[in-house]
Amino acid sequence: MSKATNSYDTRFWFEHESGQRLYPYRLKNRDTGRVAFRVAKPGTGANRKVNQVELDHVEDVFRHVFSLGYSVRMRGDDPKFNGLYSQDGYSIVRTSES
């Protein structure tokens, strides 16, 4: 996977109720220039600056999502589904791990 902004990693996925498959992706922090995956603790909301943690490796993202219950920024082919999702989210019907 390239380190380009908005590149996604296909090693795990969530399936949205629409049928869209969503993948974790890297975003660029405009304040620091860092390009990383973003995860958030359950119940903290989607505020990128305050509540999200930036991670460099998808293996760390996987651990945070499936072991610690964090949400993760995900995207699919249709940009209207880009957002913060958890494996138990109301619109998620299946994951690569289910």
A tleap script that builds the chain and sets N, CA, C and O, in Angstrom:
source leaprc.protein.ff14SB
mol = sequence {
  NMET SER LYS ALA THR ASN SER TYR ASP THR
  ARG PHE TRP PHE GLU HIE GLU SER GLY GLN
  ARG LEU TYR PRO TYR ARG LEU LYS ASN ARG
  ASP THR GLY ARG VAL ALA PHE ARG VAL ALA
  LYS PRO GLY THR GLY ALA ASN ARG LYS VAL
  ASN GLN VAL GLU LEU ASP HIE VAL GLU ASP
  VAL PHE ARG HIE VAL PHE SER LEU GLY TYR
  SER VAL ARG MET ARG GLY ASP ASP PRO LYS
  PHE ASN GLY LEU TYR SER GLN ASP GLY TYR
  SER ILE VAL ARG THR SER GLU CSER
}
set mol.1.N position { 0.835 -1.179 0.000 }
set mol.1.CA position { 0.000 0.000 0.000 }
set mol.1.C position { 0.877 1.238 0.000 }
set mol.1.O position { 1.893 1.291 0.693 }
set mol.2.N position { 0.497 2.193 -0.748 }
set mol.2.CA position { 1.260 3.433 -0.788 }
set mol.2.C position { 0.917 4.273 0.435 }
set mol.2.O position { -0.117 4.060 1.069 }
set mol.3.N position { 1.773 5.216 0.762 }
set mol.3.CA position { 1.519 6.094 1.897 }
set mol.3.C position { 0.796 7.362 1.466 }
set mol.3.O position { 0.742 8.330 2.225 }
set mol.4.N position { 0.252 7.370 0.284 }
set mol.4.CA position { -0.458 8.548 -0.199 }
set mol.4.C position { -1.696 8.809 0.650 }
set mol.4.O position { -2.287 7.877 1.196 }
set mol.5.N position { -2.081 10.057 0.758 }
set mol.5.CA position { -3.289 10.416 1.470 }
set mol.5.C position { -4.472 9.694 0.845 }
set mol.5.O position { -4.578 9.566 -0.375 }
set mol.6.N position { -5.355 9.229 1.715 }
set mol.6.CA position { -6.582 8.544 1.320 }
set mol.6.C position { -6.357 7.174 0.694 }
set mol.6.O position { -7.299 6.607 0.141 }
set mol.7.N position { -5.148 6.617 0.756 }
set mol.7.CA position { -4.956 5.256 0.285 }
set mol.7.C position { -5.522 4.314 1.332 }
set mol.7.O position { -5.391 4.560 2.531 }
set mol.8.N position { -6.149 3.239 0.882 }
set mol.8.CA position { -6.716 2.323 1.858 }
set mol.8.C position { -6.026 0.981 1.824 }
set mol.8.O position { -5.349 0.626 0.859 }
set mol.9.N position { -6.219 0.239 2.910 }
set mol.9.CA position { -5.569 -1.049 3.100 }
set mol.9.C position { -6.645 -2.124 3.096 }
set mol.9.O position { -7.638 -2.005 3.813 }
set mol.10.N position { -6.463 -3.158 2.307 }
set mol.10.CA position { -7.499 -4.179 2.122 }
set mol.10.C position { -7.335 -5.397 3.027 }
set mol.10.O position { -8.023 -6.397 2.824 }
set mol.11.N position { -6.451 -5.346 4.012 }
set mol.11.CA position { -6.229 -6.518 4.870 }
set mol.11.C position { -7.400 -6.826 5.791 }
set mol.11.O position { -7.542 -7.964 6.239 }
set mol.12.N position { -8.243 -5.841 6.085 }
set mol.12.CA position { -9.523 -6.131 6.733 }
set mol.12.C position { -10.554 -5.126 6.257 }
set mol.12.O position { -10.211 -4.058 5.748 }
set mol.13.N position { -11.831 -5.481 6.428 }
set mol.13.CA position { -12.915 -4.658 5.892 }
set mol.13.C position { -14.169 -4.811 6.729 }
set mol.13.O position { -14.312 -5.750 7.512 }
set mol.14.N position { -15.075 -3.863 6.543 }
set mol.14.CA position { -16.434 -3.920 7.071 }
set mol.14.C position { -17.362 -3.872 5.867 }
set mol.14.O position { -17.059 -3.217 4.870 }
set mol.15.N position { -18.490 -4.563 5.959 }
set mol.15.CA position { -19.502 -4.467 4.906 }
set mol.15.C position { -20.674 -3.649 5.429 }
set mol.15.O position { -21.297 -3.995 6.433 }
set mol.16.N position { -20.957 -2.571 4.738 }
set mol.16.CA position { -22.062 -1.679 5.078 }
set mol.16.C position { -23.367 -2.325 4.633 }
set mol.16.O position { -23.360 -3.146 3.716 }
set mol.17.N position { -24.484 -1.974 5.260 }
set mol.17.CA position { -25.777 -2.553 4.897 }
set mol.17.C position { -26.160 -2.298 3.438 }
set mol.17.O position { -27.010 -2.999 2.889 }
set mol.18.N position { -25.549 -1.319 2.822 }
set mol.18.CA position { -25.799 -1.007 1.411 }
set mol.18.C position { -25.095 -1.999 0.474 }
set mol.18.O position { -25.356 -2.018 -0.728 }
set mol.19.N position { -24.194 -2.827 1.042 }
set mol.19.CA position { -23.388 -3.735 0.233 }
set mol.19.C position { -21.994 -3.201 -0.046 }
set mol.19.O position { -21.136 -3.930 -0.544 }
set mol.20.N position { -21.766 -1.944 0.269 }
set mol.20.CA position { -20.463 -1.308 0.065 }
set mol.20.C position { -19.441 -1.911 1.028 }
set mol.20.O position { -19.708 -2.008 2.226 }
set mol.21.N position { -18.291 -2.312 0.528 }
set mol.21.CA position { -17.209 -2.817 1.375 }
set mol.21.C position { -16.311 -1.633 1.730 }
set mol.21.O position { -15.890 -0.876 0.856 }
set mol.22.N position { -16.027 -1.488 3.014 }
set mol.22.CA position { -15.265 -0.357 3.533 }
set mol.22.C position { -13.931 -0.831 4.091 }
set mol.22.O position { -13.841 -1.894 4.706 }
set mol.23.N position { -12.893 -0.024 3.868 }
set mol.23.CA position { -11.530 -0.372 4.268 }
set mol.23.C position { -10.920 0.761 5.079 }
set mol.23.O position { -11.250 1.925 4.850 }
set mol.24.N position { -10.027 0.441 6.033 }
set mol.24.CA position { -9.326 1.510 6.755 }
set mol.24.C position { -8.426 2.292 5.799 }
set mol.24.O position { -7.821 1.719 4.893 }
set mol.25.N position { -8.346 3.584 6.010 }
set mol.25.CA position { -7.517 4.401 5.119 }
set mol.25.C position { -6.740 5.450 5.889 }
set mol.25.O position { -7.081 5.815 7.014 }
set mol.26.N position { -5.693 5.917 5.249 }
set mol.26.CA position { -4.813 6.939 5.830 }
set mol.26.C position { -5.319 8.329 5.456 }
set mol.26.O position { -5.767 8.568 4.335 }
set mol.27.N position { -5.234 9.223 6.412 }
set mol.27.CA position { -5.580 10.624 6.196 }
set mol.27.C position { -4.394 11.490 6.567 }
set mol.27.O position { -3.570 11.110 7.399 }
set mol.28.N position { -4.313 12.639 5.956 }
set mol.28.CA position { -3.252 13.591 6.278 }
set mol.28.C position { -3.756 14.566 7.330 }
set mol.28.O position { -4.810 15.180 7.168 }
set mol.29.N position { -3.001 14.701 8.398 }
set mol.29.CA position { -3.283 15.688 9.424 }
set mol.29.C position { -2.788 17.028 8.897 }
set mol.29.O position { -1.586 17.208 8.699 }
set mol.30.N position { -3.678 17.950 8.673 }
set mol.30.CA position { -3.305 19.240 8.079 }
set mol.30.C position { -2.429 20.085 8.999 }
set mol.30.O position { -1.687 20.950 8.534 }
set mol.31.N position { -2.517 19.834 10.301 }
set mol.31.CA position { -1.695 20.597 11.250 }
set mol.31.C position { -0.250 20.122 11.271 }
set mol.31.O position { 0.673 20.931 11.364 }
set mol.32.N position { -0.052 18.793 11.184 }
set mol.32.CA position { 1.295 18.236 11.332 }
set mol.32.C position { 1.893 17.701 10.035 }
set mol.32.O position { 3.108 17.534 9.932 }
set mol.33.N position { 1.044 17.432 9.047 }
set mol.33.CA position { 1.505 16.828 7.799 }
set mol.33.C position { 1.623 15.313 7.868 }
set mol.33.O position { 1.932 14.669 6.865 }
set mol.34.N position { 1.384 14.745 9.027 }
set mol.34.CA position { 1.484 13.289 9.212 }
set mol.34.C position { 0.341 12.588 8.482 }
set mol.34.O position { -0.805 13.034 8.530 }
set mol.35.N position { 0.666 11.486 7.807 }
set mol.35.CA position { -0.331 10.663 7.125 }
set mol.35.C position { -0.450 9.364 7.904 }
set mol.35.O position { 0.524 8.621 8.021 }
set mol.36.N position { -1.644 9.079 8.443 }
set mol.36.CA position { -1.822 7.921 9.313 }
set mol.36.C position { -3.275 7.450 9.299 }
set mol.36.O position { -4.177 8.166 8.865 }
set mol.37.N position { -3.472 6.237 9.783 }
set mol.37.CA position { -4.816 5.733 10.042 }
set mol.37.C position { -5.317 6.427 11.301 }
set mol.37.O position { -4.519 6.818 12.153 }
set mol.38.N position { -6.651 6.585 11.428 }
set mol.38.CA position { -7.210 7.206 12.625 }
set mol.38.C position { -8.235 6.286 13.265 }
set mol.38.O position { -9.115 5.745 12.596 }
set mol.39.N position { -8.101 6.121 14.583 }
set mol.39.CA position { -9.046 5.328 15.363 }
set mol.39.C position { -9.547 6.174 16.522 }
set mol.39.O position { -8.907 7.148 16.916 }
set mol.40.N position { -10.714 5.787 17.069 }
set mol.40.CA position { -11.295 6.521 18.200 }
set mol.40.C position { -11.864 5.546 19.217 }
set mol.40.O position { -12.439 4.519 18.854 }
set mol.41.N position { -11.700 5.874 20.493 }
set mol.41.CA position { -12.272 5.059 21.566 }
set mol.41.C position { -13.790 5.090 21.452 }
set mol.41.O position { -14.358 6.077 20.985 }
set mol.42.N position { -14.448 4.018 21.874 }
set mol.42.CA position { -15.916 4.000 21.840 }
set mol.42.C position { -16.501 5.163 22.641 }
set mol.42.O position { -16.030 5.491 23.729 }
set mol.43.N position { -17.532 5.771 22.077 }
set mol.43.CA position { -18.245 6.829 22.773 }
set mol.43.C position { -17.602 8.196 22.755 }
set mol.43.O position { -18.110 9.115 23.398 }
set mol.44.N position { -16.492 8.366 22.036 }
set mol.44.CA position { -15.819 9.666 22.041 }
set mol.44.C position { -16.226 10.551 20.872 }
set mol.44.O position { -15.865 11.728 20.846 }
set mol.45.N position { -16.966 10.021 19.907 }
set mol.45.CA position { -17.397 10.831 18.783 }
set mol.45.C position { -16.353 10.940 17.701 }
set mol.45.O position { -15.299 10.309 17.779 }
set mol.46.N position { -16.635 11.724 16.709 }
set mol.46.CA position { -15.812 11.766 15.507 }
set mol.46.C position { -14.906 12.990 15.418 }
set mol.46.O position { -14.366 13.263 14.346 }
set mol.47.N position { -14.722 13.733 16.504 }
set mol.47.CA position { -13.869 14.914 16.445 }
set mol.47.C position { -12.428 14.483 16.166 }
set mol.47.O position { -11.775 13.892 17.026 }
set mol.48.N position { -11.946 14.776 14.985 }
set mol.48.CA position { -10.625 14.313 14.547 }
set mol.48.C position { -9.484 14.875 15.380 }
set mol.48.O position { -8.515 14.171 15.663 }
set mol.49.N position { -9.588 16.097 15.761 }
set mol.49.CA position { -8.468 16.742 16.458 }
set mol.49.C position { -8.345 16.287 17.910 }
set mol.49.O position { -7.231 16.176 18.422 }
set mol.50.N position { -9.442 16.027 18.571 }
set mol.50.CA position { -9.418 15.756 19.996 }
set mol.50.C position { -9.495 14.270 20.328 }
set mol.50.O position { -8.738 13.789 21.171 }
set mol.51.N position { -10.384 13.548 19.691 }
set mol.51.CA position { -10.714 12.202 20.141 }
set mol.51.C position { -10.099 11.059 19.350 }
set mol.51.O position { -10.292 9.900 19.715 }
set mol.52.N position { -9.381 11.336 18.303 }
set mol.52.CA position { -8.843 10.252 17.500 }
set mol.52.C position { -7.334 10.090 17.701 }
set mol.52.O position { -6.610 11.050 17.961 }
set mol.53.N position { -6.895 8.841 17.572 }
set mol.53.CA position { -5.493 8.475 17.709 }
set mol.53.C position { -4.966 8.143 16.316 }
set mol.53.O position { -5.629 7.437 15.556 }
set mol.54.N position { -3.800 8.637 15.981 }
set mol.54.CA position { -3.186 8.338 14.680 }
set mol.54.C position { -2.250 7.146 14.824 }
set mol.54.O position { -1.414 7.107 15.726 }
set mol.55.N position { -2.397 6.171 13.925 }
set mol.55.CA position { -1.568 4.962 13.938 }
set mol.55.C position { -0.911 4.776 12.581 }
set mol.55.O position { -1.528 5.030 11.546 }
set mol.56.N position { 0.336 4.335 12.583 }
set mol.56.CA position { 1.076 4.165 11.340 }
set mol.56.C position { 0.871 2.811 10.680 }
set mol.56.O position { 0.973 2.705 9.458 }
set mol.57.N position { 0.587 1.781 11.453 }
set mol.57.CA position { 0.559 0.420 10.917 }
set mol.57.C position { -0.834 -0.189 11.002 }
set mol.57.O position { -1.508 -0.079 12.026 }
set mol.58.N position { -1.255 -0.826 9.931 }
set mol.58.CA position { -2.590 -1.424 9.897 }
set mol.58.C position { -2.736 -2.525 10.946 }
set mol.58.O position { -3.845 -2.783 11.414 }
set mol.59.N position { -1.649 -3.170 11.318 }
set mol.59.CA position { -1.712 -4.194 12.369 }
set mol.59.C position { -2.142 -3.568 13.709 }
set mol.59.O position { -2.888 -4.181 14.473 }
set mol.60.N position { -1.675 -2.369 13.979 }
set mol.60.CA position { -2.098 -1.657 15.188 }
set mol.60.C position { -3.566 -1.261 15.099 }
set mol.60.O position { -4.296 -1.329 16.088 }
set mol.61.N position { -3.993 -0.849 13.913 }
set mol.61.CA position { -5.401 -0.504 13.688 }
set mol.61.C position { -6.264 -1.733 13.959 }
set mol.61.O position { -7.264 -1.646 14.672 }
set mol.62.N position { -5.881 -2.870 13.397 }
set mol.62.CA position { -6.614 -4.123 13.568 }
set mol.62.C position { -6.772 -4.437 15.060 }
set mol.62.O position { -7.870 -4.765 15.510 }
set mol.63.N position { -5.699 -4.340 15.811 }
set mol.63.CA position { -5.733 -4.625 17.248 }
set mol.63.C position { -6.669 -3.664 17.983 }
set mol.63.O position { -7.461 -4.088 18.825 }
set mol.64.N position { -6.577 -2.379 17.665 }
set mol.64.CA position { -7.453 -1.394 18.306 }
set mol.64.C position { -8.926 -1.666 17.986 }
set mol.64.O position { -9.785 -1.546 18.859 }
set mol.65.N position { -9.214 -2.029 16.741 }
set mol.65.CA position { -10.604 -2.233 16.311 }
set mol.65.C position { -11.177 -3.534 16.858 }
set mol.65.O position { -12.258 -3.529 17.447 }
set mol.66.N position { -10.469 -4.653 16.672 }
set mol.66.CA position { -11.041 -5.957 17.014 }
set mol.66.C position { -10.758 -6.408 18.448 }
set mol.66.O position { -11.484 -7.257 18.965 }
set mol.67.N position { -9.743 -5.876 19.097 }
set mol.67.CA position { -9.456 -6.269 20.483 }
set mol.67.C position { -9.914 -5.221 21.499 }
set mol.67.O position { -10.358 -5.568 22.593 }
set mol.68.N position { -9.807 -3.953 21.142 }
set mol.68.CA position { -10.111 -2.877 22.085 }
set mol.68.C position { -11.442 -2.188 21.803 }
set mol.68.O position { -11.881 -1.354 22.595 }
set mol.69.N position { -12.096 -2.525 20.681 }
set mol.69.CA position { -13.416 -1.972 20.379 }
set mol.69.C position { -13.430 -0.563 19.826 }
set mol.69.O position { -14.467 0.099 19.853 }
set mol.70.N position { -12.299 -0.091 19.323 }
set mol.70.CA position { -12.232 1.256 18.754 }
set mol.70.C position { -12.979 1.327 17.423 }
set mol.70.O position { -13.192 0.310 16.764 }
set mol.71.N position { -13.366 2.526 17.043 }
set mol.71.CA position { -13.881 2.810 15.702 }
set mol.71.C position { -12.702 3.209 14.836 }
set mol.71.O position { -11.642 3.573 15.346 }
set mol.72.N position { -12.887 3.140 13.518 }
set mol.72.CA position { -11.805 3.451 12.594 }
set mol.72.C position { -12.366 4.217 11.398 }
set mol.72.O position { -13.493 3.973 10.968 }
set mol.73.N position { -11.576 5.139 10.871 }
set mol.73.CA position { -11.950 5.839 9.643 }
set mol.73.C position { -11.850 4.847 8.489 }
set mol.73.O position { -10.806 4.234 8.266 }
set mol.74.N position { -12.969 4.700 7.751 }
set mol.74.CA position { -13.019 3.743 6.646 }
set mol.74.C position { -13.616 4.414 5.422 }
set mol.74.O position { -14.312 5.425 5.514 }
set mol.75.N position { -13.319 3.818 4.268 }
set mol.75.CA position { -13.865 4.324 3.004 }
set mol.75.C position { -14.080 3.178 2.052 }
set mol.75.O position { -13.499 2.102 2.194 }
set mol.76.N position { -14.937 3.434 1.067 }
set mol.76.CA position { -15.200 2.473 0.005 }
set mol.76.C position { -15.067 3.162 -1.342 }
set mol.76.O position { -14.510 4.255 -1.440 }
set mol.77.N position { -15.581 2.517 -2.373 }
set mol.77.CA position { -15.518 3.115 -3.709 }
set mol.77.C position { -16.424 4.334 -3.823 }
set mol.77.O position { -16.136 5.252 -4.591 }
set mol.78.N position { -17.510 4.349 -3.068 }
set mol.78.CA position { -18.437 5.475 -3.072 }
set mol.78.C position { -18.085 6.391 -1.904 }
set mol.78.O position { -18.240 5.986 -0.752 }
set mol.79.N position { -17.615 7.612 -2.162 }
set mol.79.CA position { -17.159 8.498 -1.079 }
set mol.79.C position { -18.242 8.871 -0.072 }
set mol.79.O position { -17.910 9.352 1.011 }
set mol.80.N position { -19.516 8.672 -0.380 }
set mol.80.CA position { -20.548 9.030 0.591 }
set mol.80.C position { -20.516 8.127 1.819 }
set mol.80.O position { -21.147 8.441 2.828 }
set mol.81.N position { -19.792 7.013 1.752 }
set mol.81.CA position { -19.679 6.110 2.891 }
set mol.81.C position { -18.395 6.320 3.687 }
set mol.81.O position { -18.160 5.601 4.658 }
set mol.82.N position { -17.567 7.273 3.311 }
set mol.82.CA position { -16.339 7.556 4.055 }
set mol.82.C position { -16.714 8.076 5.444 }
set mol.82.O position { -17.515 9.002 5.570 }
set mol.83.N position { -16.132 7.476 6.482 }
set mol.83.CA position { -16.442 7.949 7.817 }
set mol.83.C position { -15.867 7.067 8.892 }
set mol.83.O position { -15.032 6.200 8.634 }
set mol.84.N position { -16.329 7.302 10.109 }
set mol.84.CA position { -15.882 6.577 11.285 }
set mol.84.C position { -16.860 5.440 11.552 }
set mol.84.O position { -18.056 5.675 11.724 }
set mol.85.N position { -16.352 4.200 11.586 }
set mol.85.CA position { -17.193 3.022 11.768 }
set mol.85.C position { -16.603 2.115 12.840 }
set mol.85.O position { -15.387 2.054 13.022 }
set mol.86.N position { -17.492 1.405 13.552 }
set mol.86.CA position { -17.056 0.371 14.486 }
set mol.86.C position { -17.594 -0.966 13.993 }
set mol.86.O position { -18.571 -1.009 13.245 }
set mol.87.N position { -16.966 -2.039 14.406 }
set mol.87.CA position { -17.377 -3.355 13.939 }
set mol.87.C position { -18.808 -3.690 14.357 }
set mol.87.O position { -19.466 -4.499 13.703 }
set mol.88.N position { -19.296 -3.082 15.435 }
set mol.88.CA position { -20.651 -3.334 15.911 }
set mol.88.C position { -21.609 -2.207 15.555 }
set mol.88.O position { -22.711 -2.135 16.097 }
set mol.89.N position { -21.197 -1.324 14.645 }
set mol.89.CA position { -22.030 -0.196 14.261 }
set mol.89.C position { -23.340 -0.638 13.633 }
set mol.89.O position { -23.423 -1.710 13.034 }
set mol.90.N position { -24.371 0.204 13.776 }
set mol.90.CA position { -25.709 -0.170 13.311 }
set mol.90.C position { -25.777 -0.430 11.810 }
set mol.90.O position { -26.630 -1.202 11.373 }
set mol.91.N position { -24.920 0.179 11.011 }
set mol.91.CA position { -24.972 -0.003 9.559 }
set mol.91.C position { -24.021 -1.087 9.050 }
set mol.91.O position { -23.987 -1.364 7.851 }
set mol.92.N position { -23.256 -1.697 9.943 }
set mol.92.CA position { -22.290 -2.728 9.553 }
set mol.92.C position { -22.953 -4.110 9.714 }
set mol.92.O position { -23.399 -4.475 10.802 }
set mol.93.N position { -23.006 -4.857 8.619 }
set mol.93.CA position { -23.674 -6.167 8.659 }
set mol.93.C position { -22.678 -7.320 8.747 }
set mol.93.O position { -23.056 -8.434 9.110 }
set mol.94.N position { -21.421 -7.068 8.421 }
set mol.94.CA position { -20.419 -8.137 8.426 }
set mol.94.C position { -19.038 -7.503 8.404 }
set mol.94.O position { -18.865 -6.381 7.929 }
set mol.95.N position { -18.048 -8.238 8.925 }
set mol.95.CA position { -16.661 -7.787 8.833 }
set mol.95.C position { -15.832 -8.935 8.278 }
set mol.95.O position { -16.307 -10.067 8.191 }
set mol.96.N position { -14.611 -8.645 7.910 }
set mol.96.CA position { -13.702 -9.696 7.428 }
set mol.96.C position { -13.424 -10.713 8.525 }
set mol.96.O position { -12.975 -11.822 8.237 }
set mol.97.N position { -13.684 -10.354 9.776 }
set mol.97.CA position { -13.394 -11.237 10.904 }
set mol.97.C position { -14.626 -11.967 11.428 }
set mol.97.O position { -14.522 -12.735 12.385 }
set mol.98.N position { -15.797 -11.744 10.818 }
set mol.98.CA position { -17.005 -12.430 11.313 }
set mol.98.C position { -17.298 -13.690 10.537 }
set mol.98.O position { -18.275 -14.380 10.826 }
savepdb mol mol.pdb
quit
